[in-house]
Amino acid sequence: MKAGFGERVIRAAAALPREFRPKTAVVLGSGLSGIVEGLGPASDWREIDFASIPEFPRPTVQGHKGLLFLSREAAVMAGRFHYYEGHPMDDIVLPVFVLREIGVETIVLTNAAGGVNLGYKPGDLVLIRDHINLMGTNPFIGPNPARPDGTAFGSPGHGSRFFDMTATYDAKSRAIAQRAAKETLGRELNEGVYAAFTGPSFETPAEVRMARALGADLVGMSTAPEAIAAGFLGMRVLGISCVTNMAAGVTGEPLSHAEVLAAGRGVEAELKSLVRALLDKL
């Protein structure tokens, strides 16, 4: 990370209304921003444009609204920043630090993903149990981040230079999500490993075969940096992938971002029901 990152976090967090100190946050992936509609009474939520938050860049990808919704219990980010947009890793993980600074302890990271596991199909929701970072970088390269006064970010006992990633995707949160899925969707969800590539090009068939050989069930272009940041901060992480397409080479059909957005809209109702249940349970 670059020097001064801690000051950026403090400036951004200080701009958010102090009456909101949510414990749970949800980050919505490509084509999934519509989920914020109908999460609850509008009077319970404050809508904040990313442009009004100091240090936040603007998302440039279709399907990412660039809005933060806050209530007293939860925060929902409709949009995120991606490495392929040209954002440095500091920008990509900045929102995670800001959410932790205002009180968030559990973060739900959603994404649109390509299905590598041949048992998956478009429209499936999959809980992430682990990831493989194939981006060729890590958000914590550089000075170890701390607040301007030198104190560590995150939960007590966290924020060290070398931190454990064994249980980044919290097993208890996955169990809660499975119960919520049975109650709201009538079924349990698959659990899989997510492989993160840089993008913006979709993976080649050979890269998909490599990912499968490494043990990946899903491929995408986000989530891993944010999960790493959340692990550093001592947050509980729940990852949910929406399989919007089968990965390159699986069906032989060409891939497109329009297909990703359309599939996201198709699964919106199910994911909205699941997210609403999770906000009550996490």
PyMOL commands that set and color helices and strands:
alter all, ss='L'
color gray80, all
select helices_A, chain A and resi 5-14+33-36+42-44+50-52+83-85+89-101+171-184+205-214+224-233+257-281
alter helices_A, ss='H'
color red, helices_A
select strands_A, chain A and resi 24-28+46-49+67-70+74-78+106-115+125-133+190-196+218-220+236-246
alter strands_A, ss='S'
color yellow, strands_A
deselect
rebuild
show_as cartoon
